Amino acid sequence: NAELMQRGQQRFNITCSVCHGLTAAGNGIAKQYGLNTVATLQDERIRKMADGEIFNTITNGKNTMMSYGGNVPVADRWAIIAYVRALQRSQNAAAADVPPEELAKLEKAEAKLPENKPAPSPEGQKK
């Protein structure tokens, strides 16, 4: 639900984005300070990972990621996972993922847009 997603976003931004970045691409500010082994959560391997495995990684740490089990309550870990799944979908979506009725609405709205013509240059207006 929306409340869970908001909580997940808030907790992710506070706890995870420093390393993983706001879109979970592994490009957080920590990279600028020499932490070059941050995983991108957009990687197919991680997208295919079971939620429980991600929960375990948050809880116990893995490789260069430290344990957050003592700092992030259980409910917040699940909220973070829900938010990460939403981030993964948002960064790896295809037109085929959009339900046909929604795609039809988008195409109809696009057809109503005015044609995008460049404005004439000031030189062209003088003639």
C-alpha positions as CSV (number, residue, x, y, z in Angstrom):
1,N,0.0,0.0,0.0
2,A,1.0,3.7,-0.3
3,E,1.9,4.0,3.4
4,L,4.3,1.0,3.2
5,M,5.9,2.4,0.0
6,Q,6.4,5.8,1.6
7,R,8.0,4.3,4.7
8,G,10.2,2.2,2.4
9,Q,11.3,5.2,0.4
10,Q,12.0,7.2,3.5
11,R,14.0,4.4,5.1
12,F,15.8,3.6,1.9
13,N,16.8,7.2,1.4
14,I,18.1,7.5,4.9
15,T,19.8,4.1,5.3
16,C,20.6,2.8,1.8
17,S,20.9,5.6,-0.7
18,V,24.3,6.8,0.7
19,C,25.8,3.7,-0.9
20,H,23.2,2.5,-3.4
21,G,22.0,5.9,-4.7
22,L,18.5,7.2,-5.0
23,T,17.6,4.9,-7.8
24,A,19.5,1.9,-6.4
25,A,22.0,2.0,-9.2
26,G,25.0,1.7,-6.9
27,N,26.0,5.3,-7.4
28,G,25.5,6.8,-4.0
29,I,27.8,9.5,-2.5
30,A,29.9,6.8,-0.8
31,K,31.4,6.0,-4.2
32,Q,33.0,9.5,-4.4
33,Y,34.8,8.6,-1.2
34,G,36.4,5.4,-2.4
35,L,33.7,2.7,-1.8
36,N,33.8,1.2,-5.3
37,T,32.3,-2.2,-4.6
38,V,28.6,-1.1,-4.1
39,A,26.1,-3.4,-5.7
40,T,23.6,-1.9,-8.1
41,L,20.2,-3.2,-7.0
42,Q,19.1,-2.9,-10.6
43,D,21.3,-5.8,-11.6
44,E,19.4,-8.8,-13.0
45,R,20.9,-11.1,-10.4
46,I,19.5,-9.0,-7.6
47,R,16.2,-8.4,-9.3
48,K,15.8,-12.2,-9.4
49,M,16.8,-12.6,-5.7
50,A,14.1,-13.7,-3.3
51,D,12.8,-11.1,-0.9
52,G,14.0,-13.2,2.0
53,E,17.6,-13.2,0.6
54,I,17.5,-9.4,0.4
55,F,16.1,-9.3,4.0
56,N,18.9,-11.6,5.1
57,T,21.5,-9.3,3.4
58,I,20.0,-6.2,5.1
59,T,20.0,-8.0,8.4
60,N,23.4,-9.7,8.4
61,G,25.4,-7.8,5.7
62,K,27.2,-9.4,2.8
63,N,30.7,-8.7,1.3
64,T,31.4,-5.0,1.9
65,M,27.9,-4.2,3.1
66,M,27.6,-4.1,6.9
67,S,24.8,-5.5,8.9
68,Y,21.8,-3.3,9.5
69,G,19.8,-5.8,11.6
70,G,20.4,-3.9,14.8
71,N,19.6,-0.5,13.2
72,V,16.7,-1.1,10.9
73,P,13.6,-2.7,12.5
74,V,12.1,-5.8,10.9
75,A,9.0,-3.9,9.5
76,D,11.3,-1.2,8.0
77,R,13.4,-3.9,6.3
78,W,10.3,-5.3,4.6
79,A,9.2,-1.7,3.6
80,I,12.7,-1.1,2.1
81,I,12.4,-4.3,0.1
82,A,9.0,-3.3,-1.2
83,Y,10.4,0.1,-2.2
84,V,13.5,-1.5,-3.9
85,R,11.2,-3.8,-5.9
86,A,9.3,-0.7,-7.1
87,L,12.6,1.0,-8.0
88,Q,13.6,-2.1,-9.9
89,R,10.4,-2.1,-11.9
90,S,10.6,1.6,-12.6
91,Q,14.1,1.3,-14.0
92,N,13.6,-1.9,-15.9
93,A,10.1,-1.5,-17.4
94,A,9.1,-2.2,-21.0
95,A,6.0,-1.1,-22.9
96,A,4.9,-4.8,-22.7
97,D,4.6,-4.3,-18.9
98,V,1.8,-1.7,-19.3
99,P,-1.7,-3.1,-19.3
100,P,-3.3,-2.8,-22.8
101,E,-6.1,-0.4,-21.6
102,E,-3.5,1.9,-20.0
103,L,-1.4,1.8,-23.1
104,A,-4.4,2.8,-25.2
105,K,-5.0,5.8,-22.9
106,L,-1.4,6.9,-23.3
107,E,-1.5,6.5,-27.1
108,K,-4.7,8.5,-27.2
109,A,-3.3,11.3,-25.1
110,E,-0.1,11.3,-27.2
111,A,-2.2,11.7,-30.4
112,K,-3.8,14.9,-28.9
113,L,-0.4,16.6,-28.3
114,P,0.4,19.5,-30.7
115,E,3.1,18.8,-33.3
116,N,6.5,19.8,-31.9
117,K,7.9,22.3,-34.5
118,P,11.0,24.3,-33.7
119,A,10.4,28.0,-33.3
120,P,11.8,30.1,-36.2
121,S,15.2,31.7,-35.5
122,P,15.3,35.5,-35.0
123,E,17.0,35.6,-38.4
124,G,14.1,33.8,-40.1
125,Q,11.6,36.2,-38.6
126,K,13.2,39.3,-40.1
127,K,12.6,38.1,-43.7
